[in-house]
């Protein structure tokens, strides 16, 4: 069973990039299966600090890296990303893109941003404004979508852009103006030249690796609480983000899965709108944000910060079918004078659909403990301060699954098992 799935167990920004960067050392292939450049995975390694939006983290270790069909690919930003990697000397020969990934077009971005701007207060999603929702809408609509496969033939690609541009510009005028067609055409035709050499039949590669029993890491973006079906709808992203989605988008059988790793932070953050029972309003939240550098890696927006929410984490690990957990940023939360952990919601024994629908009005119950200051350089779990170990034990007791990876700082080497 050679497949490992790594997926976020909160509302994103759990430190998945760091965990996948470490895990990719043992993988032969790393696959990015959904989302677009609404996500940013920060990786710090021998190449420096890089925020990856689309390219799988395995690129730094010269693994085969696949951008699968569930991804929404924005060609101009993708080109900027690979140029940045190239400048750092990261080899890109192993990068592969599915024929079936969908393209984010300028009209998707205009619609996404225009809708957010004109949305009534209380009705906004707080999207990243990267056009991801409208791109997936067109994918499901099946008449105005453009896929990577459409790039192969230059004339066909240009005609398709031209045709849909005119249909969209008439419809979207109340959301904002599209860039001029010449500009769009130039940017996308230029991107086409650079993207086409990476396009290949990714299923054939995956099939071959499965047959040879080589290791495949499926690297998730966003997180299960942002999943369009299992998350806090409508304040979610527009793709499926869980472990079952990893299989759906790649076509891999559940029988092939060995590990499902949920990634969670020792506290919680979320960007955009939506319920957040353990959110900290005021000074302590600001402190946590500063200590953890909790600003969106895609948009720079300040992230809302809150305490670790064990009931939601249990729900997340159940829906993810997580077999183990990675816990990140213990070094950050330890700097708080007092730390709270939510162990339940008043009067609720288990989060079900009704509690989920009323997440906003849940009353969290907390236990409190003292922070431990600096974490130092622990070499194993037993080296961690007592309260840090207490949090890890609580996570394990509450979710019923082991914490197998504890991140103790941003560097690749900073973790204990
Ligand atoms: P969209 O994915 O840009 O449509 O945004 C929908 C919601 O998902 C918003 O609340 C975003 O802030 C959130 N979101 C999307 N991607 C990420 C991510 O990578 N980390 C955290 N939140 C995200």
Boltz pocket constraint, residues with backbone or C-beta under 6 A from the ligand:
constraints:
  - pocket:
      binder: B
      contacts: [[A, 11], [A, 12], [A, 13], [A, 38], [A, 39], [A, 40], [A, 125], [A, 126], [A, 127], [A, 128], [A, 129], [A, 130], [A, 131], [A, 132], [A, 133], [A, 221], [A, 222], [A, 226], [A, 235], [A, 236], [A, 237], [A, 238], [A, 270], [A, 271], [A, 272], [A, 273]]
      max_distance: 6.0
